[in-house]
Each structure stands twice: as C-alpha cells, then as structure tokens.
Amino acid sequence: MSDSKKLVRTLIGKVVSDKRAKTVTVLVERRVKHELYGKIVSMSSKYHAHDEKGEYHLGDIIEITESRPLSKTKNWVVTKLVQKAVMV
C-alpha cells in the first residue's frame, strides 16, 4: 500500500472575497436531490483558501485542495485557476 496515492479532496468554486491578506473566500455550489420531495436543490458552502501571492481576485473560478489547518478557519489551498473573471 506504500505506492498508492493519498486521496485528496478538491473542489471548484468562485472567489467571492479577496479582501483578506493571503486568503480568498470561495463559494462552492452543488446540486442535490431533496431527500423527501425529490426536487433538485442548489446548495452552497463557503471555504477560506490560502492564496500565498494574492493572485486570485473577485469572480475568478478556481480549484482548491484540502490541506493541513493553516489557521482557525483556513484548511484549503488554491491549486489552480480554472477561469479568469470577465472584466465589464
């Protein structure tokens, strides 16, 4: 079992805040079927992710990976940019 890769959780979401130093807030949306009524419902969660260089900004779609706890609320790290935010 020493050759097998460690299973890491990765999520893709949208940056909703880049105000904190070296941290971005990422909104991850998922669609699930309601347990009782069977309707497809959109659910969302916010994660604080570590952004060392401060290169990701509001509206960017990024991929985050779970890591060791970096602070009280932060245990995700930004791995890559999926799509840059469109400038209006």
N, CA, C and O of each residue as an XYZ file, in Angstrom:
352
protein
N       0.802     -1.207      0.000
C       0.000      0.000      0.000
C       0.844      1.269      0.000
O       0.291      2.368     -0.059
N       2.157      1.148      0.064
C       3.017      2.328      0.117
C       3.071      3.071     -1.224
O       3.391      4.259     -1.256
N       2.763      2.384     -2.329
C       2.809      3.013     -3.645
C       1.536      3.774     -3.997
O       1.550      4.592     -4.917
N       0.425      3.523     -3.281
C      -0.844      4.165     -3.624
C      -0.847      5.647     -3.256
O      -0.230      6.066     -2.277
N      -1.559      6.426     -4.067
C      -1.654      7.865     -3.828
C      -2.624      8.154     -2.697
O      -3.607      7.439     -2.505
N      -2.335      9.218     -1.946
C      -3.219      9.644     -0.876
C      -4.431     10.352     -1.498
O      -4.272     11.188     -2.387
N      -5.625     10.022     -1.037
C      -6.846     10.611     -1.567
C      -7.004     12.033     -1.044
O      -7.098     12.243      0.165
N      -7.034     13.010     -1.949
C      -7.178     14.412     -1.554
C      -8.473     14.971     -2.130
O      -8.827     14.693     -3.276
N      -9.177     15.764     -1.317
C     -10.416     16.384     -1.771
C     -10.105     17.665     -2.527
O      -9.352     18.512     -2.047
N     -10.690     17.802     -3.712
C     -10.556     19.043     -4.481
C     -11.951     19.536     -4.829
O     -12.847     18.745     -5.125
N     -12.125     20.849     -4.791
C     -13.400     21.472     -5.119
C     -13.165     22.616     -6.094
O     -12.083     23.202     -6.122
N     -14.174     22.932     -6.889
C     -14.086     24.061     -7.811
C     -15.171     25.058     -7.416
O     -16.336     24.698     -7.253
N     -14.761     26.324     -7.267
C     -15.714     27.341     -6.839
C     -15.311     28.725     -7.311
O     -14.290     28.908     -7.973
N     -16.148     29.698     -6.950
C     -15.968     31.081     -7.375
C     -15.478     31.932     -6.210
O     -15.975     31.806     -5.091
N     -14.501     32.800     -6.475
C     -13.984     33.697     -5.446
C     -15.025     34.784     -5.192
O     -15.394     35.528     -6.100
N     -15.499     34.867     -3.933
C     -16.491     35.884     -3.581
C     -15.896     36.998     -2.725
O     -16.525     38.040     -2.542
N     -14.674     36.785     -2.192
C     -13.992     37.829     -1.430
C     -12.487     37.616     -1.502
O     -11.996     36.499     -1.337
N     -11.752     38.719     -1.755
C     -10.285     38.658     -1.774
C      -9.707     39.760     -0.889
O      -8.584     40.214     -1.108
N     -10.479     40.187      0.111
C     -10.071     41.307      0.964
C      -9.007     40.942      1.994
O      -8.206     41.795      2.376
N      -8.984     39.700      2.446
C      -8.028     39.293      3.474
C      -6.644     39.039      2.873
O      -6.520     38.669      1.705
N      -5.624     39.241      3.675
C      -4.249     39.024      3.226
C      -3.990     37.523      3.070
O      -4.229     36.746      3.994
N      -3.505     37.127      1.901
C      -3.159     35.740      1.568
C      -4.321     34.752      1.696
O      -4.107     33.546      1.817
N      -5.552     35.272      1.667
C      -6.729     34.412      1.798
C      -7.816     34.845      0.829
O      -8.052     36.037      0.635
N      -8.475     33.864      0.222
C      -9.647     34.144     -0.598
C     -10.815     33.328     -0.055
O     -10.626     32.225      0.458
N     -12.027     33.877     -0.171
C     -13.223     33.151      0.222
C     -13.839     32.579     -1.050
O     -14.100     33.308     -2.007
N     -14.067     31.266     -1.050
C     -14.536     30.573     -2.243
C     -15.926     29.999     -1.995
O     -16.150     29.303     -1.004
N     -16.860     30.294     -2.899
C     -18.219     29.770     -2.820
C     -18.317     28.554     -3.733
O     -18.125     28.659     -4.945
N     -18.618     27.396     -3.140
C     -18.754     26.159     -3.900
C     -20.229     25.776     -3.916
O     -20.836     25.570     -2.865
N     -20.801     25.682     -5.108
C     -22.206     25.315     -5.251
C     -22.318     23.880     -5.728
O     -21.536     23.419     -6.560
N     -23.318     23.174     -5.177
C     -23.569     21.807     -5.622
C     -25.066     21.597     -5.700
O     -25.831     22.259     -4.999
N     -25.484     20.677     -6.551
C     -26.905     20.395     -6.728
C     -27.203     19.004     -6.198
O     -26.574     18.025     -6.599
N     -28.168     18.927     -5.294
C     -28.545     17.647     -4.690
C     -30.055     17.454     -4.760
O     -30.820     18.417     -4.825
N     -30.458     16.215     -4.747
C     -31.876     15.887     -4.761
C     -32.408     15.974     -3.324
O     -31.803     15.420     -2.407
N     -33.531     16.664     -3.128
C     -34.129     16.781     -1.805
C     -34.568     15.401     -1.333
O     -35.181     14.641     -2.082
N     -34.244     15.083     -0.070
C     -34.484     13.749      0.466
C     -35.959     13.343      0.444
O     -36.285     12.212      0.085
N     -36.846     14.257      0.826
C     -38.272     13.934      0.921
C     -39.046     14.214     -0.365
O     -39.839     13.387     -0.814
N     -38.806     15.395     -0.958
C     -39.631     15.823     -2.094
C     -39.054     15.479     -3.457
O     -39.769     15.534     -4.457
N     -37.778     15.126     -3.518
C     -37.185     14.700     -4.785
C     -36.806     15.825     -5.731
O     -36.314     15.570     -6.830
N     -37.027     17.073     -5.318
C     -36.675     18.217     -6.160
C     -35.171     18.455     -6.101
O     -34.550     18.266     -5.055
N     -34.586     18.870     -7.225
C     -33.160     19.192     -7.254
C     -32.980     20.584     -6.648
O     -33.554     21.562     -7.127
N     -32.179     20.657     -5.595
C     -31.970     21.901     -4.862
C     -30.506     22.305     -4.971
O     -29.616     21.457     -4.918
N     -30.257     23.611     -5.124
C     -28.890     24.117     -5.184
C     -28.425     24.457     -3.777
O     -29.060     25.260     -3.093
N     -27.317     23.854     -3.334
C     -26.755     24.121     -2.013
C     -25.367     24.709     -2.198
O     -24.678     24.412     -3.174
N     -24.962     25.553     -1.245
C     -23.644     26.166     -1.379
C     -22.917     26.188     -0.045
O     -23.537     26.172      1.019
N     -21.596     26.225     -0.119
C     -20.736     26.319      1.061
C     -19.613     27.291      0.756
O     -19.161     27.396     -0.384
N     -19.159     28.008      1.793
C     -18.044     28.931      1.630
C     -16.825     28.365      2.340
O     -16.925     27.850      3.454
N     -15.673     28.464      1.685
C     -14.410     27.994      2.249
C     -13.382     29.114      2.178
O     -13.362     29.895      1.227
N     -12.527     29.182      3.200
C     -11.397     30.107      3.168
C     -10.212     29.320      2.631
O      -9.879     28.259      3.158
N      -9.574     29.835      1.583
C      -8.457     29.141      0.955
C      -7.212     30.021      0.962
O      -7.297     31.242      0.829
N      -6.059     29.380      1.118
C      -4.779     30.089      1.180
C      -4.318     30.469     -0.222
O      -4.242     29.624     -1.114
N      -4.012     31.759     -0.403
C      -3.536     32.306     -1.673
C      -2.263     33.092     -1.362
O      -2.320     34.291     -1.087
N      -1.122     32.418     -1.407
C       0.162     32.979     -0.962
C       0.521     34.301     -1.633
O       0.912     35.252     -0.956
N       0.389     34.369     -2.972
C       0.833     35.553     -3.710
C      -0.277     36.585     -3.919
O      -0.010     37.674     -4.428
N      -1.497     36.272     -3.543
C      -2.611     37.196     -3.743
C      -2.960     37.392     -5.200
O      -3.322     38.496     -5.607
N      -2.859     36.336     -5.996
C      -3.061     36.450     -7.443
C      -4.500     36.171     -7.903
O      -4.812     36.371     -9.077
N      -5.372     35.717     -7.009
C      -6.753     35.421     -7.393
C      -7.672     36.506     -6.868
O      -7.544     36.956     -5.729
N      -8.617     36.927     -7.731
C      -9.473     38.061     -7.393
C     -10.948     37.728     -7.569
O     -11.302     36.656     -8.060
N     -11.793     38.651     -7.168
C     -13.247     38.513     -7.191
C     -13.746     38.021     -8.552
O     -13.399     38.586     -9.589
N     -14.558     36.971     -8.540
C     -15.152     36.452     -9.773
C     -14.376     35.336    -10.444
O     -14.913     34.659    -11.321
N     -13.111     35.124    -10.052
C     -12.315     34.037    -10.635
C     -12.897     32.685    -10.223
O     -13.388     32.528     -9.105
N     -12.840     31.718    -11.126
C     -13.233     30.353    -10.794
C     -11.941     29.575    -10.585
O     -11.103     29.495    -11.483
N     -11.783     28.994     -9.378
C     -10.529     28.341     -9.006
C     -10.768     26.948     -8.446
O     -11.888     26.584     -8.087
N      -9.690     26.180     -8.380
C      -9.729     24.849     -7.775
C      -8.994     24.906     -6.446
O      -7.884     25.433     -6.365
N      -9.618     24.360     -5.398
C      -8.981     24.337     -4.080
C      -8.806     22.894     -3.615
O      -9.609     22.023     -3.949
N      -7.754     22.654     -2.845
C      -7.431     21.327     -2.330
C      -7.315     21.385     -0.818
O      -6.786     22.347     -0.262
N      -7.809     20.356     -0.163
C      -7.750     20.288      1.294
C      -6.308     20.121      1.760
O      -5.526     19.414      1.125
N      -5.956     20.768      2.867
C      -4.598     20.667      3.398
C      -4.654     20.662      4.917
O      -5.730     20.581      5.508
N      -3.496     20.749      5.539
C      -3.438     20.821      6.999
C      -4.018     22.163      7.439
O      -4.027     23.105      6.647
N      -4.499     22.280      8.667
C      -5.036     23.565      9.119
C      -3.976     24.659      9.100
O      -2.903     24.505      9.681
N      -4.287     25.771      8.424
C      -3.365     26.893      8.314
C      -3.735     28.008      9.291
O      -2.890     28.827      9.650
N      -4.991     28.038      9.720
C      -5.456     28.991     10.732
C      -6.732     28.411     11.325
O      -7.080     27.261     11.058
N      -7.426     29.204     12.126
C      -8.653     28.727     12.770
C      -9.719     28.317     11.757
O     -10.417     27.323     11.958
N      -9.848     29.073     10.675
C     -10.900     28.791      9.686
C     -10.378     28.309      8.339
O     -11.172     27.962      7.464
N      -9.071     28.281      8.154
C      -8.497     28.020      6.827
C      -7.764     26.686      6.774
O      -6.732     26.509      7.422
N      -8.306     25.742      5.992
C      -7.594     24.482      5.763
C      -7.736     24.008      4.316
O      -7.798     22.808      4.045
N      -7.786     24.974      3.391
C      -7.795     24.706      1.956
C      -6.735     25.574      1.301
O      -6.435     26.666      1.782
N      -6.163     25.085      0.192
C      -5.138     25.826     -0.538
C      -5.569     25.909     -1.997
O      -6.054     24.929     -2.562
N      -5.392     27.078     -2.605
C      -5.723     27.246     -4.020
C      -4.673     26.504     -4.846
O      -3.474     26.721     -4.668
N      -5.126     25.620     -5.756
C      -4.183     24.865     -6.572
C      -4.037     25.431     -7.979
O      -2.928     25.499     -8.509
N      -5.169     25.846     -8.597
C      -5.049     26.404     -9.941
C      -6.241     27.266    -10.308
O      -7.312     27.177     -9.709
N      -6.022     28.100    -11.309
C      -7.059     28.963    -11.864
C      -7.773     28.197    -12.968
O      -7.135     27.708    -13.901
N      -9.087     28.091    -12.865
C      -9.874     27.387    -13.884
C     -10.326     28.390    -14.944
O     -10.208     28.139    -16.143
N     -10.852     29.546    -14.477
C     -11.329     30.578    -15.416
C     -11.175     31.947    -14.784
O     -11.578     32.165    -13.642
N     -10.589     32.867    -15.533
C     -10.399     34.247    -15.062
C     -11.730     34.982    -15.117
O     -12.551     34.714    -15.994
N     -11.949     35.904    -14.190
C     -13.174     36.702    -14.166
C     -13.232     37.613    -15.393
O     -12.214     38.158    -15.820
N     -14.425     37.770    -15.951
C     -14.598     38.632    -17.117
C     -14.698     40.085    -16.664
O     -15.477     40.411    -15.768
N     -13.901     40.960    -17.291
C     -13.937     42.375    -16.977
C     -15.088     43.047    -17.718
O     -15.277     42.830    -18.914
N     -15.849     43.859    -17.003
C     -17.018     44.528    -17.611
C     -16.642     45.937    -18.011
O     -17.476     46.672    -18.540
